[in-house]
Structures are given as C-alpha cells and as structure tokens.
Amino acid sequence: MEMNIRRLVLDVDKAIARPPIPDLAKAINAVPGVEALNIVVTEIDIQTVGMEITIQGEMLNYDAIVQAIEDAGAVSHSIDEIATGKYLIESVTRKR
C-alpha cells in the first residue's frame, strides 16, 4: 500500500549563482502530483542560499522530488515536515 504524501517541507541549499530559484521551482513543479509549492529563502552566506520548500499535492513522490532538486543543481538536507493521509491537518499551537 502506497502512502499518500500530501505535504512536504524540505530544507534545501543551493549555490549563490545557480540554479536560479525560478528554475528550481519549475523543476519541482514538473514532478507528477505537485499541485503547489513555496520557496522561502531562510539564509544567505557567501557561497550558498538556504531555503525552506513547501510542496503540496496528491501522492507526492519524495524520491522524484529530491531527484528533481538534485538535477536542478540544489541539495535537499532534510524533511522538516511531512503530512499524509486523506486530508491535511493544519498545525495547532499548543498552549502551555
């Protein structure tokens, strides 16, 4: 039984010069099942740009997404969030 991944939040780095962020978005968007994505720059240093990439869709293929990121010239470091199942559960802030 395949898992229905609906949302992935990935920590991704790329070199300052390449790939351009729109090219990276285009590569990810071409993966079957991807319906929407956001790329937020979280850190910039002399050589790299750190990004948080949020991807939503139906039956997202994690391996194909990582391959598209790598083929575009960037590197996925970690999964920071994964949402699976019949519907999305939005985060609820815990009160302490």
C-alpha positions as CSV (number, residue, x, y, z in Angstrom):
1,M,0.0,0.0,0.0
2,E,1.4,3.3,-1.0
3,M,1.4,6.3,1.3
4,N,-0.5,9.4,0.2
5,I,2.0,12.2,0.9
6,R,0.1,15.5,0.7
7,R,2.7,18.0,2.0
8,L,6.5,18.0,2.3
9,V,8.6,20.8,3.8
10,L,12.2,20.4,2.8
11,D,15.4,22.1,3.9
12,V,17.3,22.8,0.7
13,D,20.6,24.5,-0.2
14,K,21.8,25.8,-3.5
15,A,24.9,27.7,-4.7
16,I,24.5,31.5,-4.9
17,A,24.9,31.5,-8.7
18,R,22.8,28.5,-9.7
19,P,20.3,27.3,-10.1
20,P,18.1,30.4,-10.2
21,I,15.2,30.0,-7.8
22,P,12.5,30.1,-10.6
23,D,14.4,27.2,-12.4
24,L,14.3,25.2,-9.2
25,A,10.6,25.9,-8.8
26,K,10.0,24.8,-12.4
27,A,11.9,21.5,-11.9
28,I,9.9,20.7,-8.7
29,N,6.6,21.7,-10.3
30,A,7.2,19.3,-13.2
31,V,7.1,16.3,-10.8
32,P,3.7,14.4,-11.1
33,G,1.4,15.1,-8.2
34,V,2.8,18.5,-7.3
35,E,-0.1,21.0,-7.1
36,A,1.6,23.9,-5.3
37,L,4.9,25.0,-3.9
38,N,6.5,27.8,-2.0
39,I,10.2,28.6,-1.8
40,V,11.3,30.8,1.1
41,V,14.9,31.9,1.4
42,T,15.9,31.3,5.0
43,E,19.6,32.1,4.9
44,I,22.3,33.5,2.6
45,D,26.0,33.3,3.1
46,I,29.0,33.9,0.8
47,Q,28.5,30.6,-1.2
48,T,25.1,29.2,-0.5
49,V,21.4,30.1,-0.2
50,G,19.3,28.1,2.3
51,M,15.7,27.6,1.5
52,E,12.6,26.1,3.0
53,I,10.5,24.5,0.3
54,T,6.9,23.6,1.0
55,I,5.2,21.3,-1.6
56,Q,1.6,20.2,-1.6
57,G,-0.3,17.8,-3.8
58,E,-1.6,14.3,-4.0
59,M,0.5,11.1,-3.9
60,L,3.7,13.2,-3.8
61,N,6.7,11.1,-4.7
62,Y,9.5,12.1,-2.3
63,D,12.3,10.3,-4.3
64,A,11.2,12.0,-7.6
65,I,11.1,15.4,-5.9
66,V,14.6,15.0,-4.4
67,Q,15.8,13.8,-7.8
68,A,14.3,17.0,-9.5
69,I,16.0,19.2,-6.8
70,E,19.4,17.5,-7.4
71,D,19.0,17.5,-11.2
72,A,18.4,21.3,-11.0
73,G,21.7,21.7,-9.0
74,A,20.5,22.0,-5.4
75,V,20.7,19.7,-2.4
76,S,17.9,18.5,-0.1
77,H,19.2,18.2,3.5
78,S,16.2,17.1,5.4
79,I,12.4,16.6,5.7
80,D,11.2,19.2,8.2
81,E,7.5,18.3,7.8
82,I,5.5,15.5,6.2
83,A,1.7,15.3,6.0
84,T,0.0,12.1,4.8
85,G,-3.5,10.6,4.7
86,K,-6.9,11.5,3.5
87,Y,-6.7,15.2,4.3
88,L,-4.3,17.8,5.7
89,I,-4.2,18.6,9.4
90,E,-3.1,22.2,9.9
91,S,-0.7,22.9,12.8
92,V,-2.4,23.7,16.1
93,T,-0.4,25.9,18.5
94,R,-0.1,24.2,21.9
95,K,-0.9,26.4,24.9
96,R,1.4,25.9,27.9
